[in-house]
Every structure is written in C-alpha cells, then in structure tokens.
Amino acid sequence: MKPSSYSPEISITKNNASILKFNKTDEEEKQSAAAADAAAATSETTFVHVVFSTDCSTFQNWQSIVLFYSAAAVGQPGPVTRIASGCSEPDQIAVLRMHSKLDFSRNHPSRSSSSTSNKRIATSFHVHFTPDYSVDRASGKKYLFYNKPHGLLHWLEHGSFRNDSDGNVVVALLDPDMLFLRPITGLFPLGHFLVSPDWKPGEGWKRVEKGRPAGQQYGLGAHWLNFNRKYVCGGAGSPCVSTTPREANKYFPVGPPYVVHVDDLRNIAKSWVEMVPRIYEEYPELLAEMYAYCMAAAHLGLKHFKVDHMMVSNVDASGEGWPWVDAFLASPHADLEVSQSTVIEQREQKQQRQQQQVEVFTGDMPSVVHYCQNYRQSDWLFAKRRLPKGSAMTWPPPKDSILHCAHPLLAEPPENLTTANFFDHNDGTKKPLKPRQMQRVNFVLVTVIRGINKALEAFKEDVCDGGGGGDQELRRFSELGGESNLSEDTQVNLQRSFRLVPEHVERKALAAAKKQQREIQGGSDPNKSLRV
C-alpha cells in the first residue's frame, strides 16, 4: 500500500478558508497531457517533456528554481517536471506551496509574439514526489544517486505518462544543476549538431523517436566493459555482454541531457533500476548509476546518437559544445548580454541592433550549461555548494536562504575580466589560465551568475511584496592579497560574491558577512515581506 504522504493529490488550507489543490487527479493529468499532445501536433518542434531528479534538500531547491526559470526564458516547449525523492510530508507541503507561486510564463517567448508560426507550447512546471531510494540495501550505505533511476521509473509509472504508450512523446532527462541556453527539441537538423570523429557524416538521426534515442557525450568511455557483465545484465544472452569496445565507445557513453522516446525510457528505467545495485556492489563510486544507464541501454539494444553540443561544463573537456561557444566568443558581433538574455529580450535587442545596422551573432549555442564544476578567474569563484541554501526546507524560506525575500542577489562579474589569474585555495598562489580557458571560464561565470540572478529576480517578483532581491551593489576585496587590504568599505559578503580567497582573508570576510546577516535578520522591512 502506498504511504499517505505520496498520495496523488495533496490539499492544504490557506488562511483557514480556501483549499488549494497543488497536484492534479489522474483524470486531470490525462486530460492535460492529451491537450499538450494535441498542441504539440501543430508545433514546429517535437513535444519534449523535461524532467530532472532531486532529493528534498534546500541545496537542490534553489537549483530547481533556476532550471525552471531558464527553461521558460529560452522558450522550452512543453512541461518541466521536478521529481523530488525522499520528502517528508511537511517538506512536500513546503515545496508545493513554493511551486504554487511560480509564474515564469511572462518570460516565455509566446507571450511576446502574435505570430502563430513563432508560438510554442507555454512551459508549465510540475513536481512529482517519490519515496526515498537513496540507501543501498546490501550495504546500508547512502548512495543518493539511486534516486535518479528509481524516481524516474516512479514518475513514468505513476505520473501523467503511465498510459501514454502510444503517444509520440520525448522525454529529456536533465540534472538539476543545469541552466538552459537554448531549447531542447529532440531535433538534429543537418549542420546544427556536433559529433565526435567516431560518427561519420550522414550517420545519426534527424530527430529522436522510438528506437532512436540521443544523449550528451560524457567521458565514460567503455570502462563498464570491465564489470561483471553477465551478472549485471542478467545472463550471457544479453546484448550488453557481447557489446564490443567500439560499440561501447560510440553508442553508450552518454549522460544528461538524455533525450529519449517515452516508451524506450520506460524500458531503460526498468533495467537501470535493476542494474545500479549490481554495479554499486562491484563499483561503489559516484558514476555507478551512469554506467548502469550505459549498460541498460546496451542490454536493450538502444544505440544512442552520441552528440557533443547539448552541454558545456568542463572548460578543458573535448566532446562538449565548446566549439560553438568559442565561435561565439571569437565573433566580432558577440554580445554576452544578448546571448544570456531571455528569448524575448534577445528578439528586442536584435531588432534594435538591426535598426542601428549593427550585426549580431546568429550561430548555434549549446542547450545547457552544467555548472557542476568550480569556476575560478581572477578573484572570482563560482561553486554551487557555496551558495546560501538555507538551514531548513520551510515555506516561507528561512532568512539564511538565497530564496528569502530580503536576501541579496549574487555579485556579477564583468564580461571581460582584466586578469587571467585566479587564487589557488590551498596556498594562495596565482595559477595562470590559458587564453581559451580564460574565455570559457569568463563565459560560464557571466552566464551562470546572471542566470541565477534572473531566476531569483523572477521568483521574488512572484512571492515577495516589493519584488525582493535586495541591493546588488558590488562589494569586493581591493586586491585580496592579505588582511591589510581589507577596509570597512571593501569588506565583502561572501554570500553575494563567491570567489576563492586565501583562508585567513576568507575568515575575516566571513565574520563581516555573519555580522551583516544578523543585521538583516534583526531588522524588519515591510517591503520585503513574503506573500503566503
């Protein structure tokens, strides 16, 4: 029997008066999905349902807001669903109250165009709760990444797609720490995708459909061939066991974004769930679930179109969409402000530039930035784990959360940093960046920090009286060379500008930040109250 905390419909009372329904009934979900499919039939793109897996931590809560906003901002067609695993009933209510406030549709391109040919399905946001799957049954150890395959399967079986086996629906599975730059469409028109040399011209497919999945290349290689494949894949007759090194390297070393027809994804998810614990038994490491996906796909004979262009993440990596970013940065018409704006803003800004006879960059760009690395340049650092996530999953968010109405935004770096050096965290020495590294790191810093700020601004416009967001005045260390450089005017709140600094400097700055945070918490501003 399914626990009551995972019921398909949750209602809470607001002001002891009206009842708010946050989750649709099964029939309502079917009707909604059918309507979306009908709209997709007239769309320029394949209907794509974006999903991403999270736990119920405050750390992944703010990431979810950023992903939702950026999906709307680029005009991602179709719904976006957060699969949240392991939420207690109070956590579920807090998450649902937050989701009920989201209205990023004003940022969607369809709001700014009256042309039918330019309209797309408006992005809609959903949350689906699952039990916690993060404990390995054999060892009792915590492995958070069990939640991804198990949560996906739970959503496919209990969410809106469970009876859509004949529907032409594609699912894009992302990670929560991804920021959209362009929509994911499931289409790969000739000349508008990047592949590695093991894919020859004319290979691959123009669109994702049943039996033709696609995925972003990751540096997984064919390492999984060394595992006990007969045990993992269920016997010597599995195609996984007979997969050659060439096939393993060409078709299966893929990761998020995975873009797969819903029928294929159901089958993959079932095998994926079975194989992760078998691999974890032999290989109890971070990438166990990713190798399990590779082996599940090989077991089912679902060769993936391995593409390079859907993601950028590691500035030193090949097999990512960096050639497009490099071309953008090398263009005399490159404009970071335009490239990182919403589609609406880009359209307006490009029209202005065309009227002024100023050329703009019109090349391709990757679909997402995966900000799972630490990005360092000069005295700037972006590291996702250093953002103030909040001490508790509550609604309203706690005052130490970046989602709180009175919490300031992040300080934004300049588009062209004047120095290519960054401080090494361990010894304080400067490490030089190569020119290409410098350009790529600068691109990620500007892209991600601006994207997070835009998402926070939109979120706080929805939930805060007066808009929230706080003062965004840039405060920074003068030289970050030692304590003597820190004056009253240059002390920085590290919760606003995330840079790597020598530890003794960081300690003093953190003390100043805590003092400022206490002042924020101790004051009361009627313009920064939360609408609940």
Residue, then its C-alpha position, 0 to 999 in steps of 0.5 A: m500500500k502506498p504511504s499517505s504522504y505520496s498520495p496523488e493529490i495533496s490539499i492544504t488550507k490557506n488562511n483557514a478558508s480556501i483549499l488549494k489543490f497543488n497536484k492534479t487527479d489522474e483524470e486531470e493529468k490525462q486530460s492535460a497531457a492529451a491537450a499538450d499532445a494535441a498542441a504539440a501536433t501543430s508545433e514546429t518542434t517535437f513535444v519534449h517533456v523535461v524532467f530532472s531528479t532531486d532529493c528534498s534538500t534546500f541545496q537542490n531547491w534553489q537549483s530547481i528554481v533556476l532550471f525552471y526559470s531558464a527553461a521558460a526564458v529560452g522558450q522550452p516547449g512543453p512541461v518541466t517536471r521536478i521529481a523530488s525523492g525522499c520528502s517528508e510530508p511537511d517538506q512536500i507541503a513546503v515545496l508545493r506551496m513554493h511551486s504554487k507561486l511560480d509564474f515564469s510564463r511572462n518570460h516565455p517567448s509566446r507571450s511576446s509574439s502574435s505570430t502563430s508560426n513563432k508560438r510554442i507550447a507555454t512551459s508549465f512546471h510540475v513536481h512529482f514526489t517519490p519515496d526515498y531510494s537513496v540507501d543501498r540495501a546490501s550495504g546500508k550505505k547512502y548512495l543518493f544517486y539511486n534516486k535518479p533511476h528509481g524516481l524516474l521509473h516512479w514518475l513514468e509509472h505513476g505520473s501523467f505518462r503511465n498510459d501514454s504508450d502510444g503517444n509520440v512523446v520525448v522525454a529529456l532527462l536533465d540534472p538539476d544543476m543545469l541552466f538552459l541556453r537554448p531549447i531542447t527539441g529532440l531535433f538534429p537538423l543537418g549542420h546544427f549538431l556536433v559529433s565526435p570523429d567516431w560518427k561519420p557524416g550522414e550517420g545519426w538521426k534527424r530527430v529522436e523517436k522510438g528506437r532512436p534515442a540521443g544523449q550528451q557525450y560524457g567521458l565514460g568511455a567503455h570502462w563498464l566493459n570491465f564489470n561483471r557483465k553477465y551478472v549485471c545484465g542478467g545472463a550471457g544472452s544479453p546484448c550488453v555482454s557481447t557489446t564490443p569496445r567500439e560499440a561501447n565507445k560510440y553508442f553508450p557513453v552518454g549522460p544528461p541531457y538524455v533525450v529519449h522516446v517515452d516508451d524506450l525510457r520506460n524500458i531503460a528505467k526498468s533495467w537501470v533500476e535493476m542494474v545500479p545495485r549490481i554495479y554499486e556492489e562491484y563499483p561503489e563510486l559516484l558514476a555507478e548509476m551512469y554506467a548502469y544507464c550505459m549498460a541498460a541501454a546496451h542490454l536493450g539494444l538502444k544505440h544512442f546518437k552520441v552528440d557533443h553540443m547539448m552541454v558545456s561544463n568542463v572548460d578543458a573537456s573535448g566532446e562538449g559544445w565548446p566549439w560553438v561557444d568559442a565561435f561565439l566568443a571569437s565573433p566580432h558581433a558577440d554580445l554576452e548580454v544578448s546571448q544570456s538574455t531571455v528569448i524575448e529580450q534577445r528578439e528586442q535587442k536584435q531588432q534594435r541592433q538591426q535598426q542601428q545596422v549593427e550585426v549580431f551573432t546568429g550561430d548555434m549555442p549549446s542547450v545547457v550549461h552544467y555548472c557542476q564544476n568550480y569556476r575560478q578567474s581572477d578573484w572570482l569563484f563560482a561553486k554551487r555548494r557555496l551558495p546560501k541554501g538555507s538551514a531548513m526546507t520551510w515555506p516561507p524560506p528561512k532568512d539564511s536562504i538565497l530564496h528569502c525575500a530580503h536576501p541579496l542577489l549574487a555579485e556579477p562579474p564583468e564580461n571581460l575580466t582584466t586578469a587571467n589569474f585566479f587564487d589557488h585555495n590551498d596556498g594562495t598562489k596565482k595559477p595562470l589560465k590559458p587564453r581559451q580557458m580564460q574565455r570559457v571560464n569568463f563565459v560560464l561565470v557571466t552566464v551562470i551568475r546572471g542566470i541565477n540572478k534572473a531566476l531569483e529576480a523572477f521568483k521574488e517578483d512572484v512571492c515577495d511584496g516589493g519584488g525582493g532581491g535586495d541591493q546588488e551593489l558590488r562589494r569586493f576585496s581591493e586586491l585580496g592579497g592579505e588582511s591589510n587590504l581589507s577596509e570597512d568599505t571593501q569588506v565583502n559578503l561572501q554570500r553575494s560574491f563567491r570567489l576563492v580567497p586565501e583562508h585567513v582573508e576568507r575568515k575575516a570576510l566571513a565574520a563581516a558577512k555573519k555580522q551583516q546577516r544578523e543585521i538583516q535578520g534583526g531588522s524588519d522591512p515591510n517591503k520585503s515581506l513574503r506573500v503566503 
